[in-house]
Amino acid sequence: MDWLQAIVLGIVQGLTEFLPISSSAHQSIVGRFFGEDPGSAFTAITQLGTEAAVLVYFRKDIASIIAAWFKAVAGKIPHSDPDARMGWMVIVGSIPIGVLGLAFKDFITGPARNLWITATMLLVFALVIAYADRKASQVKEIRDLTVGDGVRYGLWQALALIPGVSRSGGTIAGGLFMGYSREAAARYSFLLAIPAVLLSGFEQLFDIASDPVEPAWGPIFGATVVSFVIGYAVIAWLLRYISTHNFSIFVIYRIVLALVLFALLGTGVLAA
């Protein structure tokens, strides 16, 4: 991988990770124009950059949650404390993607990255998000999270293991179906992604570090830094945007992208 390809993919990662349009789909599609799929390892590692943006943006909330959770475990405060409870909700919600990610790792890193599957998921989940947004009651806030809802959120997040679904799109759609507001669904989506993305990213990082072929560390690091900077700006923009807008613009974009991708695949311009 050269520097141009890495920086372009870093920009793509930063722009798409938090929007409900699937960053892995965009990485895969853009990578094909450079000649090959950058692979799930590169995608997972550059996600460390965008996840670092989450850690920085929500640093006060995250620090409070971690501190309260440890105090609750030590018996110094009740587990019902809002921050301690959120710590448990993040743990509970992370279990599904961890279990399913390990169980289907070979499929996720191989056959699931076929662009026909990606195009189909872009289209199908555009309709899912549109329906969820249209039917959303938005009566619940993040403080109303229950263990059951946390598990259901986790199952929706696990769907994003298939490129084209979108981690944020899956969890936000799930939250809307359960009656949460757009802002609450998005905020929990950001927090819920932290364990899964960090574990996946570092696992892939250690994997390629032990590869007998020397990885292109410079471009990989550059792409990760670029994804951090752009991802931070996207988080700030998205939280403001969804406070006054629905997800129609993202639904339309997904449908158009899916149809274009179907056309490119059908005409042989892109290889699946």
N, C-alpha and C positions, 0 to 999 in steps of 0.2 A: 504494500500500500504506500503510495507516495503522499507528499504533503498536501497537494491540491485535493485529492480524493478525501483525505482524512479531515481537512478543514471544512469541506463542503458537507460531509456527513456529520461533522460536529455541529454545524449550523442547523442542519435538518433535525438532528436530535434535540437541540435546544428549543427549536420552534414547535416541535410536534409532541414532545413527551407529555405535556400537561393538558394539551387540547384533546378533545375526544375524537381524534382522527387517526390514531395508531402510529406511534413513532417507529415501531419495528417494521410496519408496512412501508413507510416512507424510506427508511434505511435500505430495505431490501430493493425497492423500486429504483431509487437513485443509484444504489450500488451497481445494479444491472447496466445502467447507462455508462458506467466506468468499466464494464466488462464482466463483473462477477458480483455475486451476493457477498457483502462484507462479512456475513456470518453472524450467528447468535452470540459468539464470544465478543466480537467487537461491539455489537449493540449493547450487550450487558455491561461492558466496561465503560463505554461512553455514558451509560445511564448513571454511573457513579458521579459524573459531573453534574447532571441535572438533579440528582438526589442531594448532592452537596448544596445546591441552590435551595432545596427544601429545608435542609438543616439550618442554613443561614437565615432564610426568610422567617422561619417559625422558631428560631432559636430560643426565644423566651418561653414560648408555649412548651417546647420540647424539654427544656431544662426543668420547668415546673412539673411536667408529667413524670419525668424520670425520678426527680427528687421525691415527689409524693408517693410514687410506686414503691420505692425502696423503704420509705418510712412506713408505708402500710404493711409491707412484708415483714418489717422489723417489729410491727405491733405498736408503733408510736402514734399512728393516726388510723382511723377506720378505713376499710377498703371502699366504703361508700363516698369517700372524699372525691370530688369531681375529677381532679387531676389523676389521682391514683386509679380511679375507675376507668379513665380514658387509657391509662397504661395497660390495664387488663383487656380493654376492648381492642387495642392494637394487637396485642398478643393473640387473642382469640381469633381475630379476623385474619391473621397471617397464617394460621394453620392450614387452611385449605390449599393455598397456592404452594406452600412448602411441600405438602404431601403429594399433590398432583404433579408438581414440577419434577419431583424426584421419580415418581412412578412412570411418567411419560417423557422423560428427558430425551431419549433417543428419537422419539417422534417429533418432539418440539424443535430439536436442533437439526432435524433432517427433513422428512416429508412435509411437515407443517409449514415450511418456508416456501413451498411451491406457490408461485404467484397466482395460479388459478384459485387456490384456497384463499389467498390474501384478498383478491378482488371480490370473491363471494362474501367473505366476512365484512369487508368494507360496506358492501351493499346491504347485507342482512342487518348488520348492527346499526346502520343509518336508520332503518325502519324501526328497530327496537328503541333507539334513543328518541326518535320522533314520537313514537307512541307513548313512551314513558314521560316525556316532557309535556305532551298534550293532556295526559290523564293525571298528572301529578297533583296531589292535594296540597303538598308543601305545608303540612301542619306540624311536623316534627322538627326539632332543632337538635344539634349535636348532643346536648345534655340528655336527650331522651333515648339515647342508644341503650339497647339491651344486649345481653349475651347472644340471644337468638338472632337479633338483627346483625350483630357483629359477624356471626358465622355466615349469614346470608350475604353480607357485604363481601366476605372473604371468597365465597363461591363465585360471585360475580367478578371479582378481581381475577380469579383463577382462569376465567375464560380468556383473559388477555395473553395467556401463554400461546395462543394461536395468533400469529400476525394478522392484523386487519381488524381485530376486535377493539383494541385500545384499553389500556389499564384504567385510565381516567374515565373513558366512555363507559366501560363495563360497570365500574363501581358507582359512578354518578347515576347511570340508568337504574341500577339496582336500588340506590337510595331513593330515587324519585318514585319507583314502584312501591317502596315501603312507606312513602308519605313524607320523606324528609325534604327540606327546602333545598334549592340549588346550592346555596352557599354552604349549608351544613354537609351536603353530600360531597361537594368538592373539597372542603377542608378535611373531612375524614379520609377522603381518597388520598390526599397528600400524605397524611400521617400514616395511613395503612400501608402505603407503598414502601416506607422506609426500611423495615426489616427485610422484605422480599428482595428489593432492588440491591441493597447492600450485600446481602448474603450471596445473591446470584452473581453480582459484579465481581466480588472478591474471589468467589470460586473460579470464575472464568479467568480472572487475572492470574491466579496461581496455576491454573491449567496451562495457559499459554507460556507462562514463565518456565515451566518444566519441559516445554516442547523443544525437541532437538534443533528445530529451525528457529533461528533468532528472530523474534518478533520485531516489527518496526516501532520501537518504543517511542521515538520522537514524535512521529505523526499521531500515534495513539494518545499520547499525553496531550498533544496540541488539540486534538479533537475533543478530548474530555474537558479541557479548560474552556474552549469555545462554547461547548454545550452548557457549562456552568453559568457563564456570563449571560447568554441569551435566555437560558431557562429561568434565571432569577427574574428577568424583565417580564417574561411570559406569565409567571405566577402572579406578579403584581397586577398585570393587565387583566388576566382572566378573572380574578376575584372581584375586580371592579366591574367588569363586563357583565358577568352573570347576575350581579345584584339588580340589574335593570333590564336584562335581555334574556330571551330563551335560547335554545340551542339550534334554532333553525338554520343559521348560517353554516354550522358544522355539519348538519344533516345534508344540506344541499351540496356542500363541498365533497363529502364522502360519496354521495351518489354519482356526482360528476367524475370524481377520480376513479371510482369502480368501473364506470362505463368506458372511460378512456383506457384504463388498464385492460379491460376485456378486449377492446379494439386492437390495442398494441400486441396483445398475446395472440389474438385470432389472426392477425396479419403477419405474424412472425417477426415484428420489429423487436420485441422483447422475448427472451427465452424464459419459460416458466421455471 
